Amino acid sequence: MRVLVTGAGGFLGRQVMRRFLAREGVEAIAAERRAPGVHADARFADLADQAAIAALLAEARPDVIVHAAGRTPGRPGAPLLADNAVATANLAEAIGRAAPDAGLILLGSAAQYGISEDQVPWRESDPCSPFETYGASKHAAETCALAAGRRLGLKVTALRLFNVIAPEPQGEQVFAAFLRKAAAAAATGPPPWRVRMGPLLALRDFVDIEDVLTAIERVIERQAWGEVINICGGVGRTARALLGAAAAQTGGAVVVEEEPPTELPEMAWSVGDPARCEALLGFRPTPDLAPVTRRAAEWLVAAARDATDARSRA
């Protein structure tokens, strides 16, 4: 099986590549926008150029495309729409031209849902009403891909990822920011390492990156095409609880200092219903995040040890 991963140099793309490179019988092909890339043998194509994408697909001949490319929150509106929605539309059209038998797995976001009035876990059948440009751009991307799938007879499945966390500082979400700050504090001297964070009251459905990768594999194994699927644990917790758990597992070496909130966050709650994931993919992402926070604590301790060794050699 040949799997092409767009955005292979980004947070999600690197993790997808890692999982497929470790599997026998799978040829993982990295696609990146700029050279030199993270992967030495990466193929390069600008997703703004539909002809270039079609040429890449014709050369790579993938059985599956995992679309992990895109911009993250906090960017200006126009680049978000271009790199999330327009790029996805271009990719889907190019698949129809150059690789119509390939399956497309789109990595979406819980931000597509918007703000909940009743705080009932989001279901895939709930209407999406994103309240900011990032969520709107991801929902537009999903809409374009599914529409192309229906019109061109393509195999397309959209995975709406809730808040993905990893045991190393990858990505731009709050857990990655915490790990980066803790590592920087550890580089300055012995513990306790004080990590100053903004308000951590928002309640989120955090998901271990390993469960995201399992979901991608299950879509392929079960041929679960033409679907929209939440990837979530169904349990909400505050960022304060998540970061506190990781800090505690360092044995008190890390101390989280939280800025007091001046107002409630715009999106104070976001939790998904994992029932469809369980029904279609045969598993439910674990709500037990102790393994990933433990691995994160181990990473921090190792980073601190490396920093201590570097200071002693200086």
N, C-alpha and C positions, 0 to 999 in steps of 0.2 A: 504494500500500500504506500502511495506517495501522498504526503501531507504538506501543503504549502501554507506557511504561517506569515501573514502580513503583520507589519509592526513588530518583527522578530527582535528588534533591539530594545523594545519597551518593557515595562514591568510584566504585563501579562504575556506578551509575546515570548520573552526569554523563558518564562516558566513553562509555556506550552512546548517550546523547543526542547527544553530539558527533559520533559516527560517523554516526548516522542523519540528523541535521540537514544533514550535508554531502552526502547522497546525493540525486540527482534522482529524482523519482517516489515519494519516501517522505515521509509526514507523521508526524513524531515528536511524540508527545503525552506530556508530563511529568506524572506523578502523584506528589504529595508529601503527607506527612501533616499538615504544619503550614503556616499562612500567617503572614507572607509567605514564599514559597519561593525557591529559587535561581533558578528559571525564572519569568519575568514572567507567562507565560500558563499556569502549572501548574494542573492540576485537583487538588482536595483531597478525600481520602477516607481515613478511618481503617480500616485493614485488620482491625480488631477488629469492625467493623460490616458484616456480610455484605450487608445491604440497601443500605447506602451504596455498597458496591463494585458491586453489581448495577446501581444507578442510574448510576454513573459509566460502566460498560461499555455500558449501553444508550445513553447520550449520546455516548460517544466512538466506538462502533462499530469497535473495532480488528480488524485481521486477525491481528495477533500481539501477545501480551503478553510482555514481557521482565520477569521478576520479580527485581528487584535490591534490593528492600527487605529489611530485617532488621537484627538486632543483631549486633555483632561480639564476638570473644572478650573475656574479662575482665569481663563483666557478670554480675550475679546470675542464678541459675538460672531463677527464675520469669519475669522479663522476657524472657530468651532463648527460653524455650519459648513464651511468648505471641507474641512478635514474629517468631519464625522458624516454628515449627510450626503454631500455631493460625492465625496470619495467612495462611499459605500454604493451609491447609485451607479457610479462609473464601474466599480468592480462587478456588480451584479450584471450589468449590461455586457461587460467584457466576457464574463463566464458564459453568458448565452451565446456569444459569438465564437469563442475559442475553446471552451471546455464545458459544453452543455450537460455532460453526464456526471460532472463533479458535484459533490455536495458542498454547500456553504454553511458554515457555523458562524453566526454573528454574535459577538460579545457585547451585549447591551448593558443597561444600568437600571437600578431601582429608582434613579432620579427621574425616569420616564413617568412614574406614577404621579409625582407631585406631593401635595400636602393632604394628609388624611384629616377628615373632620371627626370621624368616629373611632379612629385608632383600631380598626379591625384589620388583621393581617391582609396585605394586598394579595389578591388573586389575579391570575392572568386575564380573566374576563372583566376585571374592573376597568373602567375608562381611564385612559391616561390624560392627565392635565398638568404637565410639567410647569413649574413656576419660575424657572430660570433657563437661560439659553443652553446650558450644557444638556439638561434633561430633554429640552426640545430638540436639540441637534441629534441626540441619540435616538429619540423616538422617530424623528424624520428618517434617520438612517434605517431603522428597522422597517418602517413603512415602505420605503423605497425597495429594500431587499425582498420583502415578502410580496410586494406588487410585481416585481420583476419575476419572482419565482412562479407566480400564478400565470403571468402573461407568456413567459418563455418556457414553462414546464420544467423549471429548475427545482432541485432539492435544496430547500433553505430551512434552517431552524435558528431561531433567535433565543439566546440565553440571557435573561435579565439578571445580571449579577448584583447581589446586594454588597455590603461593604467588605471587600476582600482584604485579608491581612496575611502577611508572610512573616517568617521569623527573622528576616533581615530587612534593612531599611530600603525597601523598593516601593516605588510609586509615590504618590503625593497625599495620601490620606493620613489621618491623625496618628495612626499607629506607627507608620513609617517615619513621620516627623518626630515622634517621641524617641524612636530608636536612634535617629541621627543626632538629636540633641543629647541623648544620654551618652552616646559614643564620644561626642565632642567634649562633654564634661569629663568623661573618664580619661581623656587624653591630657588633661591639665594637671592631674595629681591624684592622690589617694582618695578613697571614698570618705564620707558620703558624697555622691554625685547628684547635685540638685538640678532638676530639669523643670524649667519654667514653661508651662503650657497655658493656652487660653482656656476659656470656660469649657468644661467637659460634660455638660448636662445632657446634650442631645442623645436620644436613645436610638440605637441602630441594631440591625441584624447583621452581625459580623460573621464572615465565612472564611474558613481556612482555605488558602490557595490550593491545597491538595484536593479538596472537594470540588473546586472549580475544574481542575484538570480531570478528575474522575468523571464529571458530568460531560465534558467534551468527548472523552473516550466512549462513554455509554451511548451518546447520540450516534456515533459511528457504528458501534457494535450492534446496537438495536435498530439501526436504520430509522431513527425517530425523526423523520423529515417532515417539514410542513408544520412545525410546532413553535409555540412560544412558551418558554419554561422558566419559572423563577428558580434561581439557584440561591437558596437561603436556608437557614436553620429553623426559622419560625420562632426564635426567641430573641427578644430585645434586651439590650443592656446598654448602660451608659459607657461612653469612652472613658470616664473616670474609673469605672469598675475594671475595664479591660487593661488600662495602663497600670492601675494599682496592682492587678494580679501579676503582671510581668515584673513590676518593680519589687514586689514581695518575693518573687522567686530568685532575685539576686541576693537574697539574704540581708536585705536592708541597705545594700550598697547604693541603690538608686532611690532618691526621694523625689516624688512628683509634687511640684508646687503649682497650684491652679489659680489663675487669675479669677477674681470674682466676676460673675456675669453682670453686665449693665442692663441687659434685656434678654428676653427669651429668644432662642435661635429661631430663625424663620421656619426651618424644617426641623421641628423638635422630635419627630418620631418617624421611623421608617422600618417596618417589619413585614416580612413576606410569608406567604402560605406555601410550604414545600410539598403539598399533597400531590400536585401534578408531577413534580420531579420524581417523587417516590413511585407514582403509578407508571410513568413512561420510561424512566431511567433505572428503576429498581433499587434506588437508594435515597436516603435523606441526608443531606449535609449535616454533620454533627453540630449540635449546639454547645458541646463540651470543647472549649477553646484552651483548656489547660495544657494540652500537648504543644500547641503553637506558642503560647506565652512562655512555656518552659524552654522551648527551643530558642525563643528570642532572648530570654535571660542568659542562656548558655552562650549565645552569640555575643551579648554585651560583655560578659565576663571574659571571653576570649579576646575581644577587642581591647578591653582594659589591660589585659595581660600583655598584649602586643605593644600597647602604648607605653606601659611601664618598662618593658624591655628596650624600647626605642629611647626612652629618656635615660636609662642607665648606660646606654652606649654613647650617648651624646657628650 
